[in-house]
Amino acid sequence: MSDAATPLPLAIDPRFRNRKRQPGLDLLRAFAIIVVVVYHAALFGFKLPGRVDRFGWIGVDLFFVLSGYLIGGQLLAPLARDQRINLGRFFTRRALRIMPAYFAVLAVYFLLPSWREYSEMSQPLWKFLLSVQNIALHGGTAFSHAWSLAVEDQFYLALPFLLLFLYRRPRAAIIVPCLIVIGGIGLRAFLAAQNPSVDGGGVSFRGFQAWIYYPTWTRLDPLVFGVALAAIEKFRPNWWQRLINCAPWLATRAGDNRLRIIPGRNREPHAQRLRVAIPTHRLRHGCASCLRGQSATPTLSSSNSRRRVHRQHRV
């Protein structure tokens, strides 16, 4: 078959039409999980070359950014439509999504101590029941990995009321997140100075765990960053579109252009190659054009646009 054959439009996968779930976010979750698993595997002797495992904290921060974006988007969507937040529905959905499995695992930890990964529990029962087990926590204890869930629970509890306070206060809606981020940086520096190591070469490891790494007050900046992204998407769609346009590696956007696939020259029915022709002059200048407010979405060439500069990718 010749290159001049009629391009075949590739429609959006029907499984992802009219769905609120975004597969791209699932990919980010998978990446975050892999990074965290690699870090914890290294703790048990499965280290990678170049100490790549030491970047496990990236996965944790990515989880918090995603949580801020998703939960913030749920709460900001009705406000963007001048509607009220249904607090009862929000808290009920959060509780039913998290609490049944959480309390089942918690019961196993306290009722079957022989099943624990460590003999000593990381915190007393009342802290787990109130979701404050991340305060003054030390690692290397049983169920200590539930600290991030405590951060999430506290975030779910505070965010709706904070958004209701900031709604219709545009100046405060900018000042408060900036203060949270800047204040968090200053607080970490202060806590590091208050918990020096015994040899004076840095921060005490126990103090770092108890007052810097695990507590909520030093984990607010990635959550705030995620909520800020959701606010831009809901209240400043033009800004959001420009951010999306600054991703020139995306060939198409959902609901936008359709991908054109040109059959290759191989005529074998079971080994047919497909070639996608993409003009790279727009890819190279994608970010520059999006900052000027222009669309940087790559257009895919067809048989009647050969004079455009493009690159052929073989699939």
Secondary structure, DSSP 8 states (H G I E B T S, - for coil): --TTS--EEE---GGGTT-S--HHHHHHHHHHHHHHHHHHHHHTT---GGGGGGGHHHHHHHHHHHHHHHHHHHHHHHHHTT----HHHHHHHHHHHHHHHHHHHHHHHHH-GGGSSSSSBSS-HHHHHTT-TTTT--SSSBTGGGHHHHHHHHHHHHHHHHHHHHTT-HHHHHHHHHHHHHHHHHHHHHHHHHSB-TTSSSB-HHHHIIIIISSGGGSHHHHHHHHHHHHHHHH-HHHHHHHHHT-TT-S--TTS--EEEEE-S---TTS--EEEEE-HHHHHTHHHHHHTT---------TT-TTS--EEEE-
